[in-house]
Amino acid sequence: MVKSNYLIVKIINSKDSSMHTNINNMQTSKLDQEHHGVGSPIIKKTCYDNNGTLKIIDNGTSLEAYATLQIDS
């Protein structure tokens, strides 16, 4: 979605409800940790590099991430 010169991307991913989310040190709950858990640092860096923001909401069995990136008009 584009709104007022910002691109807003909503990302939803499943998670184990027993895991508590630490936004600063997120880790995957999936067994194959070598191939999972790389998305959060990439999204965080992309937002930072593009004057954007990242908001993460823990919904128990899922995480919602809202990445907001400033775009040229």
KATA-V259412 format. One line per field, one symbol per residue. burial: b if it has 9 or more other ideal C-beta (glycine too) atoms within 8 Angstrom, else e. Layout:
burial: ???
This chain:
burial: eeeeebebeebeeebeeeeebeeeebeeeeeebeeebeebeebbebbeeeebebebeeeeebbbbbbbbeeee
